[in-house]
Amino acid sequence: MDVAIMGREFCVTCPDDEQEELLQAVTYLDKKMREIRDSGKVVGAERIAIMAALNVTHEMLVARNRGDFDTEEFKRRIDRMQAALDAVMPEQDKLL
């Protein structure tokens, strides 16, 4: 399936039963990255992505510490998304 993050297109393989969750993750990440970019404090897609990852991780840790977060399910979902991204990133890099 094709997704866009900050205007860049990525082709990601994803099981049919997880597509909605992937789209939610893409939307959330895109929003976070655009907020960071628009703040003007961070320049460059790689730095923006790292700051977004730190922000999302912080949110996850806060939720986990409150006890309203299923860490194991979150890890499984992240592992599946990471595998899907790892599968397509070499192809995406060739396009740039």
C-alpha positions in Angstrom: 0.0 0.0 0.0 1.2 3.5 -0.7 1.5 6.1 2.1 2.8 9.6 2.3 4.7 11.2 5.1 5.7 14.9 4.8 5.0 14.7 1.0 7.2 11.7 0.4 5.6 8.5 -1.0 6.4 5.1 0.5 5.2 1.7 -0.6 4.7 -0.4 2.5 3.6 -4.0 2.6 1.0 -4.6 5.3 -1.4 -7.4 6.2 -5.0 -6.5 5.3 -6.1 -6.7 8.9 -3.5 -4.1 9.9 -4.0 -1.5 7.2 -6.3 0.7 9.2 -3.8 0.8 12.1 -0.9 1.5 9.7 -2.9 4.4 8.2 -3.5 5.8 11.7 0.2 5.5 12.5 1.1 7.2 9.2 -1.4 10.0 9.9 -0.1 10.5 13.4 3.6 10.5 12.4 3.0 12.8 9.5 1.2 15.3 11.8 4.0 15.1 14.4 6.7 15.6 11.8 4.9 18.6 10.2 4.4 20.2 13.6 8.1 19.9 14.2 9.0 21.2 10.8 6.6 24.1 11.1 8.0 25.1 14.4 11.2 26.1 12.5 13.4 24.8 15.3 14.5 21.6 13.5 15.8 21.5 9.9 16.2 18.4 7.7 13.9 15.4 7.3 16.2 13.0 9.2 16.4 15.3 12.2 12.6 15.9 12.1 12.0 12.1 12.0 14.3 11.6 15.0 12.5 14.4 17.0 9.1 12.9 16.1 10.3 9.4 17.2 11.5 10.9 20.5 8.1 12.7 21.0 6.1 9.6 20.2 8.3 7.4 22.4 7.8 9.9 25.3 4.1 9.8 24.8 4.2 6.0 24.8 6.3 5.9 28.0 4.0 8.4 29.8 0.9 6.2 28.8 2.7 3.1 29.9 3.7 4.6 33.3 0.0 5.5 33.9 -0.9 1.8 33.3 -3.2 2.5 30.3 -0.9 1.0 27.7 -0.4 -2.6 26.5 3.3 -2.6 26.0 3.5 -6.1 24.4 0.9 -5.4 21.8 2.6 -2.1 21.1 5.9 -3.9 20.6 4.3 -6.4 18.2 2.8 -3.7 16.1 6.0 -1.7 16.0 7.9 -4.8 15.0 5.5 -5.5 12.1 5.6 -1.9 10.9 9.4 -1.8 11.2 9.7 -5.0 9.1 7.4 -3.5 6.5 9.4 -0.3 6.4 12.7 -2.2 6.2 11.4 -4.1 3.3 10.7 -1.0 1.2 13.3 1.5 2.3 16.1 0.2 0.0 13.8 0.7 -2.9 12.7 4.2 -1.8 16.4 5.2 -1.4 17.0 4.2 -5.0 14.4 6.7 -6.1 16.1 9.6 -4.5 
